[in-house]
Amino acid sequence: MAAVLALACVFRFQAVTAPLTEPGTPTRDAEAFVDEVLAHESRYGELLKTRGAPRVDAIGFDSAEHLRRSVQLRIARLEKPSSLLLYSLEQQPAEVFVTTADGPIQRFVLHGAADIGELAERHRHALKVPYLQAARAPQRREPVDHRLPVDEQRGGRCNGQTALEQTEPTASEAEIGLRLRQALLPDAVLAAVANSEQLLLLASGSLASIPLAALPLERGGEWLGEQFQLILLPSLPDFLQRQRVVTRHPPCSPLVVGDPIYPQNDKHWRLPQLPGAYREAIAVAKRLGVKPLLGAEATTEKVMGAMPKAELVWLATHGMADTAHPMSQSWLALTATETEGWQWNASSIQQKTSKADVVVLSACQTGLGMAHAAGVIGLARAFERAGSGTVVMSLWNVSDEATSVQMLHLLDSLLAKTDVPQALQAAQQKTRKLYPDPALWASFAVLGLPRDATAP
């Protein structure tokens, strides 16, 4: 195997005490892991090229053992016991590679992977996501693109339906969720990660848009998001080479934006005001001790001017993802001016510089976009590529009221110096007590890098 010559990081080396390819199930196969890592790097390079982002340096290693130790040493530096899961869903049989801070790499064949796409779509319908389109959800004025899932034919943070907010999970919903969990994380994989508190997932295709937190561990049992803190890694090169700069407490120059003035006569969209987003922004800013950008002040110019200095960015507004044109047509809504329009699209966001450790996109569809073999291209990844450490993103049209509740719980945990995956886990658990329907408490996920043990 040809080695990549340029080393981007310096690693210590330790002796191996266990063989890398032991027979049995799961298959311990470091060479297959190397092949998948190289394929992952190639797919990720294509993703960056597709979105016009600069390439990252290749992972430097001169053997399968070198790569294994590099990944394990990186995991060992994290704040919490963690397992890294690298999915290979592009070919059959589909596989997942599990790596922890010690021990051999484990390779598992995902026998139910062929049904993941269908199960994921059925799960979204079982969660009633397509029906989270109350009167406050923005509507297209032009004809709908019927190639898109129903819930993606409208954009923007919506207020949800009162009937859904008090609905317990149905038997059908739980059964489909369990089948989806077993396809993605069979029991043997759960056993391999049992000693971890945090799962680091390298997503493939639309896997990043599945509400993993709302997958049941067993019939009638707890949720995956209760047992594990979940974080979607942007890529393996980013995980190995980038050092996350953790927010100080309190964060420096936090940027809080809420409920801008939306256009009333736009020829493509009708966007109602969002009272929950307005109240959320005021409450967040008060707790952070800053003045929020609201209404007429929430312009693209002011937001872009404040973003490079902000260690925390909080945006509560309308959002829209576009699967065909994820960079130019995926947007967050801001207040228009004479020189700037109201749509702040992913392409413009990616071109900015962000030093924010945490970006909260409290809007609809911010984790959606074009499904690529290396992940999803859209708004969340635009902030990540701009330099943000972690991005809290939504997986569908979110409820205005339930989102406000969850986001304030999230802020409480962040201010208590809890890292983002654990803060979202705690916020989801508290929100579930008031809104038991997973469509309302499991609508957000985290994209980014985990925190090291040495972080303040």
Backbone torsions as a table, in degrees:
resi	resn	phi	psi	omega
1	MET	NA	130.6	-179.4
2	ALA	-71.6	134.9	-177.9
3	ALA	-90.2	146.2	171.4
4	VAL	-81.5	125.3	-168.0
5	LEU	-80.5	-38.5	-172.0
6	ALA	-80.0	117.9	177.4
7	LEU	-89.4	123.5	-179.8
8	ALA	-91.0	-19.8	179.7
9	CYS	-133.5	159.0	176.6
10	VAL	-106.8	126.8	-176.3
11	PHE	-121.4	149.5	169.4
12	ARG	-83.3	158.5	180.0
13	PHE	-121.8	142.9	177.0
14	GLN	-131.7	156.3	-178.7
15	ALA	-69.0	148.6	178.1
16	VAL	-88.7	132.5	-179.1
17	THR	-108.7	-7.0	179.8
18	ALA	-133.3	144.1	177.8
19	PRO	-64.1	151.3	-176.1
20	LEU	-86.5	-20.7	-175.6
21	THR	-129.8	73.7	176.7
22	GLU	-85.3	145.3	179.4
23	PRO	-72.4	163.1	175.5
24	GLY	113.5	-169.9	-179.9
25	THR	-121.4	125.6	-1.9
26	PRO	-73.1	153.3	178.3
27	THR	-73.5	127.2	177.3
28	ARG	-94.1	107.1	-169.3
29	ASP	-141.7	92.0	-178.2
30	ALA	-69.4	-32.1	179.7
31	GLU	-65.2	-40.1	176.9
32	ALA	-64.9	-35.1	176.8
33	PHE	-63.0	-41.8	177.7
34	VAL	-60.6	-45.8	-179.9
35	ASP	-59.6	-41.5	-178.7
36	GLU	-70.8	-36.1	176.7
37	VAL	-62.2	-44.1	178.2
38	LEU	-63.3	-40.3	177.1
39	ALA	-65.4	-40.0	177.9
40	HIS	-61.9	-44.5	177.8
41	GLU	-59.4	-41.6	-179.9
42	SER	-64.8	-45.5	179.0
43	ARG	-63.1	-40.1	-179.5
44	TYR	-66.7	-38.2	175.5
45	GLY	-60.8	-39.4	177.3
46	GLU	-65.6	-39.5	178.7
47	LEU	-61.3	-46.7	-179.6
48	LEU	-63.2	-38.8	178.2
49	LYS	-64.1	-40.6	-179.6
50	THR	-61.3	-37.8	-177.0
51	ARG	-96.6	5.4	176.8
52	GLY	71.0	27.3	-179.7
53	ALA	-98.9	152.2	177.5
54	PRO	-62.6	147.0	177.3
55	ARG	-73.1	155.7	173.6
56	VAL	-101.3	158.3	179.6
57	ASP	-64.0	146.1	176.5
58	ALA	-68.3	152.5	176.1
59	ILE	-70.0	130.2	-179.8
60	GLY	-93.5	122.9	175.5
61	PHE	-157.4	152.2	-178.4
62	ASP	-117.0	3.9	177.3
63	SER	-166.2	165.6	176.5
64	ALA	-61.9	-37.5	179.1
65	GLU	-64.7	-41.2	178.0
66	HIS	-59.4	-46.3	-179.1
67	LEU	-64.2	-44.8	-179.7
68	ARG	-58.7	-47.4	-178.9
69	ARG	-67.3	-34.6	178.2
70	SER	-61.6	-46.6	-179.6
71	VAL	-65.8	-43.0	-176.8
72	GLN	-68.1	-38.5	177.4
73	LEU	-64.4	-36.1	177.7
74	ARG	-66.8	-41.9	178.2
75	ILE	-63.9	-39.4	-177.9
76	ALA	-64.1	-23.0	-178.6
77	ARG	-82.9	-4.9	-175.3
78	LEU	-76.1	158.9	-177.4
79	GLU	-64.6	-33.6	-174.6
80	LYS	-124.7	151.5	172.9
81	PRO	-56.2	125.3	-170.5
82	SER	-136.7	154.8	171.3
83	SER	-123.8	137.3	176.5
84	LEU	-100.6	129.8	179.4
85	LEU	-117.6	114.6	177.8
86	LEU	-103.9	113.9	-176.7
87	TYR	-92.5	140.6	173.4
88	SER	-125.1	93.9	-175.2
89	LEU	-109.7	1.4	-173.4
90	GLU	-83.0	-13.6	-179.9
91	GLN	-138.3	164.3	179.6
92	GLN	-108.7	138.9	-0.5
93	PRO	-76.3	143.3	176.2
94	ALA	-68.4	150.1	-175.7
95	GLU	-141.5	162.1	168.9
96	VAL	-135.2	134.5	178.0
97	PHE	-103.3	128.8	-178.3
98	VAL	-112.2	126.2	179.7
99	THR	-128.6	132.4	174.8
100	THR	-117.2	-175.8	-176.6
101	ALA	-69.6	-17.2	176.4
102	ASP	-147.7	170.9	-178.9
103	GLY	84.9	172.5	-177.7
104	PRO	-75.7	159.0	170.6
105	ILE	-69.8	136.4	-179.3
106	GLN	-114.5	133.2	-179.2
107	ARG	-113.4	127.8	-178.9
108	PHE	-121.2	133.2	173.2
109	VAL	-82.5	131.2	-179.8
110	LEU	-97.3	93.0	-173.2
111	HIS	-67.4	-25.0	-179.9
112	GLY	-96.8	13.0	-173.3
113	ALA	-65.4	-27.8	-178.7
114	ALA	-63.0	-22.0	-177.9
115	ASP	-98.7	2.1	-173.5
116	ILE	-60.1	-46.5	-179.1
117	GLY	-59.3	-46.7	179.8
118	GLU	-66.3	-42.9	-179.7
119	LEU	-64.7	-39.4	179.7
120	ALA	-62.6	-42.0	179.0
121	GLU	-67.8	-41.1	177.5
122	ARG	-64.8	-35.7	179.1
123	HIS	-65.7	-42.1	177.6
124	ARG	-59.9	-40.4	179.4
125	HIS	-71.4	-36.7	177.4
126	ALA	-64.8	-32.1	176.6
127	LEU	-75.8	-4.3	-179.6
128	LYS	66.8	22.3	178.6
129	VAL	-56.4	-41.3	179.8
130	PRO	-60.4	-17.8	-176.5
131	TYR	-98.4	2.0	176.3
132	LEU	-80.9	62.2	-175.9
133	GLN	-136.8	60.5	-180.0
134	ALA	-72.0	-177.3	-171.6
135	ALA	-60.4	-23.6	-177.0
136	ARG	-82.3	-8.7	179.3
137	ALA	-72.3	129.6	177.9
138	PRO	-58.8	144.9	-179.5
139	GLN	-121.4	144.6	174.5
140	ARG	-71.3	138.8	173.9
141	ARG	-84.6	-27.5	178.8
142	GLU	-86.9	170.3	-179.4
143	PRO	-57.3	145.3	-178.8
144	VAL	-74.3	143.4	172.7
145	ASP	-82.8	104.1	-174.1
146	HIS	-74.7	-1.6	174.7
147	ARG	-75.6	-18.6	-177.2
148	LEU	-85.8	149.7	170.9
149	PRO	-55.2	152.0	-174.4
150	VAL	-54.6	-42.5	-175.4
151	ASP	-73.3	-9.1	178.6
152	GLU	-101.6	3.4	178.7
153	GLN	-81.9	-8.6	174.8
154	ARG	-127.0	149.4	179.8
155	GLY	-115.3	168.0	168.9
156	GLY	100.3	152.0	176.0
157	ARG	-66.7	129.3	-177.4
158	CYS	-121.5	172.0	-175.1
159	ASN	-93.1	0.6	178.0
160	GLY	72.0	-176.6	178.9
161	GLN	-117.6	132.8	-176.1
162	THR	-56.3	-36.7	-178.8
163	ALA	-61.2	-33.9	-178.8
164	LEU	-75.1	-28.8	-171.6
165	GLU	-67.3	-18.5	-179.7
166	GLN	-112.9	15.1	-174.5
167	THR	-91.3	127.8	174.2
168	GLU	-77.6	155.2	176.1
169	PRO	-57.8	138.4	-179.6
170	THR	-85.7	165.2	178.4
171	ALA	-62.7	-39.8	179.4
172	SER	-63.7	-43.5	179.3
173	GLU	-60.4	-45.2	-179.3
174	ALA	-67.0	-39.2	-178.5
175	GLU	-66.9	-44.7	178.6
176	ILE	-66.2	-40.3	177.8
177	GLY	-61.4	-40.1	178.7
178	LEU	-65.6	-41.3	178.0
179	ARG	-64.0	-38.7	178.5
180	LEU	-67.0	-41.8	177.2
181	ARG	-61.7	-42.7	-179.5
182	GLN	-66.2	-29.5	177.1
183	ALA	-73.5	-38.5	-177.8
184	LEU	-88.9	-39.4	-176.3
185	LEU	-133.4	75.2	178.6
186	PRO	-59.6	164.7	-175.7
187	ASP	-55.9	-34.8	179.5
188	ALA	-64.7	-34.7	177.2
189	VAL	-70.8	-42.6	177.4
190	LEU	-59.3	-37.1	177.6
191	ALA	-65.5	-36.3	-178.6
192	ALA	-69.7	-25.9	-177.8
193	VAL	-107.5	12.2	-171.7
194	ALA	-59.9	-29.0	-177.8
195	ASN	-89.4	5.8	-178.9
196	SER	-97.7	147.6	171.8
197	GLU	-95.8	-22.8	-171.9
198	GLN	-131.3	133.8	175.4
199	LEU	-107.4	124.9	177.2
200	LEU	-102.3	113.5	-172.2
201	LEU	-109.7	126.4	171.6
202	LEU	-97.6	101.8	-170.4
203	ALA	-78.6	152.6	176.7
204	SER	-125.3	130.8	178.6
205	GLY	59.9	-134.4	-175.8
206	SER	-84.6	7.3	177.9
207	LEU	-55.8	-33.1	-178.0
208	ALA	-66.9	-16.4	-178.6
209	SER	-100.6	6.2	176.8
210	ILE	-84.4	133.1	178.9
211	PRO	-74.7	80.6	-174.4
212	LEU	-60.1	-34.0	-178.2
213	ALA	-61.3	-26.3	-175.9
214	ALA	-97.7	17.0	175.5
215	LEU	-90.9	127.3	-178.5
216	PRO	-73.7	141.8	177.3
217	LEU	-72.7	-35.6	177.5
218	GLU	-154.8	169.4	-177.4
219	ARG	-64.0	119.5	179.6
220	GLY	77.1	6.9	-177.0
221	GLY	-99.4	-164.0	-177.9
222	GLU	-77.4	168.7	-178.8
223	TRP	-87.4	157.7	176.5
224	LEU	-58.8	-39.3	-179.3
225	GLY	-70.4	-13.2	173.8
226	GLU	-80.8	-37.5	-176.9
227	GLN	-83.0	-32.8	-175.2
228	PHE	-127.7	146.3	165.6
229	GLN	-85.4	133.0	-169.7
230	LEU	-116.4	134.2	175.5
231	ILE	-142.7	130.9	177.0
232	LEU	-89.2	118.2	178.2
233	LEU	-77.1	141.8	176.7
234	PRO	-65.4	-37.0	177.3
235	SER	-172.4	163.8	175.3
236	LEU	-69.4	-42.1	175.1
237	PRO	-56.6	-41.0	178.1
238	ASP	-63.5	-42.8	-179.0
239	PHE	-61.8	-41.0	-177.2
240	LEU	-80.2	-29.4	-168.1
241	GLN	-108.8	-24.6	-176.1
242	ARG	-94.3	138.3	175.4
243	GLN	-104.1	118.0	-179.3
244	ARG	-74.3	130.4	176.3
245	VAL	-92.6	111.7	-172.1
246	VAL	-81.6	141.4	-178.7
247	THR	-61.6	137.6	170.7
248	ARG	-73.7	164.5	179.4
249	HIS	-122.9	116.4	-2.0
250	PRO	-74.7	158.5	-179.3
251	PRO	-65.2	149.8	-179.8
252	CYS	-80.7	131.5	174.7
253	SER	48.5	53.2	179.1
254	PRO	-62.7	144.4	179.8
255	LEU	-111.5	118.7	-179.9
256	VAL	-122.1	125.1	-177.4
257	VAL	-127.1	134.7	180.0
258	GLY	-146.4	136.5	169.9
259	ASP	40.8	68.6	178.0
260	PRO	-63.7	179.5	173.3
261	ILE	-83.6	115.2	-176.6
262	TYR	-89.8	150.5	-178.6
263	PRO	-65.2	138.5	179.8
264	GLN	-96.2	-19.8	-175.6
265	ASN	-124.8	28.3	177.6
266	ASP	-65.8	137.8	-174.9
267	LYS	-76.3	-13.2	-178.1
268	HIS	-108.2	-29.8	-170.3
269	TRP	-134.0	147.2	167.7
270	ARG	-113.8	119.8	-176.7
271	LEU	-123.5	111.3	177.4
272	PRO	-78.4	161.3	173.5
273	GLN	-69.7	156.6	-175.9
274	LEU	-120.9	96.0	-178.4
275	PRO	-62.3	-36.0	178.5
276	GLY	-65.1	-41.1	178.1
277	ALA	-65.1	-37.7	178.0
278	TYR	-62.0	-49.3	-180.0
279	ARG	-65.4	-37.8	178.9
280	GLU	-61.2	-47.6	-178.6
281	ALA	-62.1	-41.3	178.7
282	ILE	-63.6	-44.5	-178.4
283	ALA	-66.5	-41.9	178.9
284	VAL	-62.7	-47.1	-179.2
285	ALA	-62.7	-38.7	179.4
286	LYS	-62.9	-43.1	-179.3
287	ARG	-69.1	-28.1	179.2
288	LEU	-89.0	-11.1	179.2
289	GLY	74.3	33.6	-179.8
290	VAL	-129.4	165.9	175.0
291	LYS	-91.3	125.1	180.0
292	PRO	-79.3	159.0	171.0
293	LEU	-92.3	108.0	-176.9
294	LEU	-122.7	153.6	173.3
295	GLY	52.5	-123.1	-175.2
296	ALA	-65.5	-20.7	-179.3
297	GLU	-83.4	-14.0	-175.4
298	ALA	-84.8	58.1	-177.9
299	THR	-91.2	159.8	177.6
300	THR	-59.3	-41.2	-178.5
301	GLU	-61.6	-45.7	-178.8
302	LYS	-70.2	-38.1	179.2
303	VAL	-66.2	-46.2	-179.8
304	MET	-67.1	-31.2	178.2
305	GLY	-70.0	-33.7	-178.0
306	ALA	-87.1	-23.4	-172.1
307	MET	-60.4	-43.0	-176.2
308	PRO	-62.2	-22.8	-177.6
309	LYS	-95.7	-13.8	-170.9
310	ALA	-82.1	131.0	174.1
311	GLU	-88.3	-14.5	174.1
312	LEU	-137.6	128.6	178.4
313	VAL	-119.5	129.4	-177.3
314	TRP	-131.9	115.4	-176.1
315	LEU	-121.7	113.5	178.3
316	ALA	-114.3	101.0	-172.6
317	THR	-162.1	-167.6	173.3
318	HIS	-83.3	149.2	175.5
319	GLY	-141.3	158.4	-178.8
320	MET	-148.7	134.2	175.4
321	ALA	-110.6	143.2	178.4
322	ASP	-122.0	123.1	-176.7
323	THR	-77.5	-24.8	-178.3
324	ALA	-88.8	-38.0	-178.2
325	HIS	-129.1	71.8	-170.0
326	PRO	-67.6	-23.0	-178.3
327	MET	-88.7	-42.9	-175.8
328	SER	-89.3	-26.8	-173.9
329	GLN	-113.5	3.0	169.9
330	SER	-94.2	128.4	-171.0
331	TRP	-147.8	160.8	165.2
332	LEU	-110.4	142.5	-177.4
333	ALA	-89.2	129.5	174.6
334	LEU	-128.3	179.1	-179.6
335	THR	-81.8	129.2	-179.7
336	ALA	-75.8	151.5	174.0
337	THR	-127.2	-176.6	179.4
338	GLU	-66.9	-24.9	-176.6
339	THR	-109.3	-16.9	-177.5
340	GLU	-125.8	138.5	176.1
341	GLY	-77.5	-178.8	-175.5
342	TRP	-91.8	-12.8	-179.3
343	GLN	-93.6	117.2	173.9
344	TRP	-99.7	101.2	-170.2
345	ASN	-89.9	169.1	-175.3
346	ALA	-62.3	-34.7	-179.9
347	SER	-63.1	-44.5	179.0
348	SER	-67.2	-39.6	179.2
349	ILE	-61.4	-45.7	-177.2
350	GLN	-61.5	-28.6	-177.7
351	GLN	-80.9	-9.6	177.7
352	LYS	-83.5	167.4	175.3
353	THR	-106.3	128.4	179.5
354	SER	-125.7	132.1	173.0
355	LYS	-110.0	13.5	-178.4
356	ALA	-67.6	130.7	172.8
357	ASP	-74.7	-33.4	-178.3
358	VAL	-130.8	128.9	170.9
359	VAL	-121.0	124.6	178.2
360	VAL	-108.7	114.6	179.6
361	LEU	-100.9	84.5	-176.1
362	SER	-86.3	69.8	-176.5
363	ALA	-152.3	174.0	-179.2
364	CYS	-80.3	147.4	165.9
365	GLN	62.4	18.3	-174.4
366	THR	-73.0	-15.0	174.8
367	GLY	-99.1	5.2	-179.1
368	LEU	-100.7	176.9	-179.3
369	GLY	152.7	-143.9	179.0
370	MET	-87.5	123.6	177.4
371	ALA	-75.3	123.5	-179.9
372	HIS	-121.6	158.5	-179.6
373	ALA	-58.0	-24.6	179.9
374	ALA	-101.3	8.5	-179.7
375	GLY	135.3	-161.6	-177.7
376	VAL	-105.5	134.5	176.3
377	ILE	-97.7	120.5	-178.8
378	GLY	-178.4	-153.7	-173.5
379	LEU	-66.6	-46.1	-176.8
380	ALA	-60.4	-45.1	-179.4
381	ARG	-69.3	-26.3	175.9
382	ALA	-62.1	-44.2	176.7
383	PHE	-66.0	-39.0	178.5
384	GLU	-62.9	-43.7	-179.7
385	ARG	-70.2	-23.4	176.6
386	ALA	-73.7	-12.5	176.3
387	GLY	122.9	-1.5	-178.3
388	SER	-68.8	143.6	-177.9
389	GLY	-75.2	-47.5	178.5
390	THR	-139.3	148.6	-179.5
391	VAL	-130.3	123.8	172.3
392	VAL	-89.6	121.0	-169.5
393	MET	-131.3	155.8	-178.6
394	SER	-101.4	153.0	-174.1
395	LEU	-107.9	-2.7	176.5
396	TRP	-167.6	-168.8	176.4
397	ASN	-71.2	116.1	-172.8
398	VAL	-96.4	154.8	177.7
399	SER	-72.1	133.9	179.8
400	ASP	-63.5	-46.6	-176.3
401	GLU	-74.4	-48.7	-178.7
402	ALA	-63.1	-34.8	178.9
403	THR	-66.2	-42.0	178.5
404	SER	-58.5	-42.5	179.1
405	VAL	-62.4	-48.8	-176.9
406	GLN	-65.4	-39.4	-177.1
407	MET	-67.9	-33.9	177.4
408	LEU	-71.3	-35.2	172.2
409	HIS	-63.2	-40.1	178.4
410	LEU	-60.2	-45.9	-179.3
411	LEU	-62.3	-41.3	178.8
412	ASP	-55.8	-44.2	-179.6
413	SER	-69.6	-38.9	178.7
414	LEU	-64.0	-40.4	179.7
415	LEU	-69.5	-19.8	174.9
416	ALA	-86.5	13.5	177.2
417	LYS	68.6	25.4	174.7
418	THR	-83.0	139.3	179.0
419	ASP	-70.4	161.4	-168.2
420	VAL	-59.5	-48.5	-179.3
421	PRO	-59.2	-41.8	178.9
422	GLN	-70.2	-36.1	178.2
423	ALA	-63.6	-41.7	178.0
424	LEU	-68.5	-39.2	177.0
425	GLN	-57.3	-47.0	179.9
426	ALA	-65.1	-40.5	179.7
427	ALA	-64.3	-39.3	178.9
428	GLN	-66.4	-40.0	179.4
429	GLN	-64.3	-40.7	179.3
430	LYS	-70.9	-38.9	179.9
431	THR	-66.7	-35.0	-178.1
432	ARG	-61.8	-27.5	179.0
433	LYS	-65.9	-32.8	179.7
434	LEU	-94.4	-35.2	-179.1
435	TYR	-124.5	86.5	-173.7
436	PRO	-69.7	-16.5	-179.7
437	ASP	-71.6	125.5	179.7
438	PRO	-58.0	-25.3	177.9
439	ALA	-62.0	-19.8	-176.9
440	LEU	-105.0	-27.7	-179.6
441	TRP	-103.6	-17.1	-174.7
442	ALA	-107.6	23.6	-172.3
443	SER	-86.2	-2.0	-179.3
444	PHE	-120.8	152.3	178.2
445	ALA	-142.6	173.2	-177.2
446	VAL	-119.6	128.4	172.5
447	LEU	-113.6	131.7	176.8
448	GLY	149.8	-151.3	-175.2
449	LEU	-114.6	141.0	177.5
450	PRO	-75.4	167.1	-176.3
451	ARG	-91.0	138.4	177.5
452	ASP	-77.3	159.1	179.9
453	ALA	-65.2	-24.2	-177.8
454	THR	-85.2	-2.3	-177.7
455	ALA	-67.8	147.0	179.2
456	PRO	-67.8	NA	NA
